[in-house]
Amino acid sequence: MNNPTIIQSQLVPQVDVYVQESLKPYPVYAICPNPNCCYVGPTKVSVRLNTLNCLFATFCGLIWTIINAVKRKEMACRDADHHCLKCGTRIGNYETC
């Protein structure tokens, strides 16, 4: 995802087409699924605390770390909803566990 592509003499980051597995608890580059918008750029993210996941991380830290590593998840206790920065269309959501 970090390999740049040269288009019309400009450096543009490679973009994921709102694939659920590519979403993280922070903004990622995506293409808006709204056919009237088609915005390409970072997503607008609203995060919320996943209390159950935080409790599990606190009391079972090693097991929580292993589970998140196997699932290739971020080591964070928060879920995130991704929306288009331009039109507000929902792109997807990220759940920690």
Steps between C-alpha positions, in 0.01 A plus 500: 500500500795736547634459146437827315369500142597775257202646313534812283837585655356503853575265785172345623471241780354165403133485602291215640144478374323496841612144577391410853839348587685820408311718749678600821413712806657801324435662158599293196495582129189370327270561206148614586241241393246774418486519117427875515806572715788255426727697736849353534678584821506449876185391678325690779514282811282503809641276772335349805647310791450123501469447877491120490813489288679740739411285801625189320823680406550615859446166671620258230767711328712221350203307362345823364829589329529156339137506377544846347831401340347187344202700371740777383306760696626825646595496868226745592185483713279697267263437213469741208240599242638624167315756288582691183666830585317680218139369500475306829406163345576208731797301371528238772591432860795358690453279806791420727413141587 
